[in-house]
Amino acid sequence: ENVILQEPVTGLEEIDNKRWRLQCCVCDSTAGACVQCDDPSCCKAFHIGCAVFADPTVVGGRFFLHTTDHFEKGIVHLRYCAQHGDKYRKVYADSHPD
């Protein structure tokens, strides 16, 4: 297993069927499973690949995607849409100084 490259892809059968029907706010496609923004007030869905390659000038901001190995919680994934990405990037940076 390569955690950095996230290969091989496993567990596809464990993805909730609803995720396969969500429409990506970047590419407008319903093909492939989407994740949703972790902001409690937001329900925007997006493909991780679309978020990584999205042009901030087109989508209105930068997505914030972060995965960390938290000692007590295990692997933690943070996923925020372009509307909320900068806000949570700052919150994360302020709480995790170098």
ZIKA-V152997 format. One record per residue. RES is the residue in one letter. PHI is phi in whole degrees, -180 to 180 (* if undefined). Layout:
res: <RES:RES>
phi: <PHI:PHI>
//
This chain:
res: <E:N:V:I:L:Q:E:P:V:T:G:L:E:E:I:D:N:K:R:W:R:L:Q:C:C:V:C:D:S:T:A:G:A:C:V:Q:C:D:D:P:S:C:C:K:A:F:H:I:G:C:A:V:F:A:D:P:T:V:V:G:G:R:F:F:L:H:T:T:D:H:F:E:K:G:I:V:H:L:R:Y:C:A:Q:H:G:D:K:Y:R:K:V:Y:A:D:S:H:P:D>
phi: <*:-119:-68:-64:-86:54:-126:-76:-77:-133:80:-57:-68:-89:-72:-56:-55:-63:-65:-77:-105:-72:-98:-70:-76:-97:-102:64:-93:-105:-82:88:-80:-110:-107:-118:-57:-82:-67:-59:-94:-120:-126:-62:-113:-159:-77:-58:-60:-64:-64:-64:-101:-67:-83:-56:-73:-90:-91:87:157:-111:-71:-121:-123:-147:-122:-138:-96:-87:-52:-91:-102:80:-73:-118:-108:-110:-137:-129:-69:-62:-68:-108:-58:-65:-59:-77:-63:-68:-59:-64:-63:-67:-91:-132:-66:-68>
//
